[in-house]
Amino acid sequence: MNKSEKVEFISESLNKLYPNPPIPLNHDSVFTLLIAVILSAQCTDVRVNLVTPELFKKANNPKKMIKLGRKEIRRIIKPCGLSPQKSKSLFELSKILVKKYKGEVPILLRR
């Protein structure tokens, strides 16, 4: 069994065992899930879920995230840690989504 066959076997096995795994991060769209996942780096899901309601109330799509600005994003997400880099990442990601993908998370990133 080569490497790609092993990967396929493991993937199929996990899909059979866990067909619909729960997602512990609160979200209401593909975009908000992507943002929550980025915030979860070096942070607990519990902390992310405490921070995201304020963030998503102000910016639940890429255009609103850009309008919010890096400084305000950084202020809101500071409890998650690594806020300088994460705020930059969220802001730049939002700009890319608006410029290249009409403000939508492309289907290839949804896998």
CORSULQUI-V841180 format. One record per pair of residues at least 12 apart in sequence whose ideal C-beta (glycine too) atoms are under 7 Angstrom apart, sorted by the first residue. I is the first residue (numbers start at 1). J is the second residue. If there is no record, write none. Layout:
i->I j->J
i->I j->J
//
This chain:
i->24 j->45
i->25 j->37
i->25 j->40
i->25 j->45
i->25 j->48
i->25 j->49
i->26 j->49
i->26 j->52
i->29 j->60
i->30 j->105
i->30 j->110
i->31 j->61
i->31 j->62
i->31 j->105
i->32 j->56
i->32 j->60
i->34 j->105
i->35 j->90
i->36 j->48
i->36 j->52
i->38 j->86
i->38 j->89
i->38 j->90
i->39 j->51
i->39 j->77
i->39 j->80
i->39 j->86
i->41 j->82
i->42 j->81
i->42 j->82
i->43 j->80
i->43 j->81
i->47 j->79
i->47 j->80
i->48 j->80
i->50 j->79
i->51 j->76
i->51 j->77
i->51 j->79
i->51 j->80
i->54 j->76
i->55 j->76
i->55 j->77
i->61 j->103
i->62 j->94
i->62 j->97
i->62 j->98
i->62 j->103
i->63 j->98
i->63 j->103
i->65 j->90
i->65 j->91
i->65 j->94
i->66 j->91
i->66 j->94
i->66 j->95
i->66 j->98
i->70 j->87
i->70 j->88
i->70 j->91
i->73 j->87
i->73 j->90
i->73 j->91
i->74 j->87
//
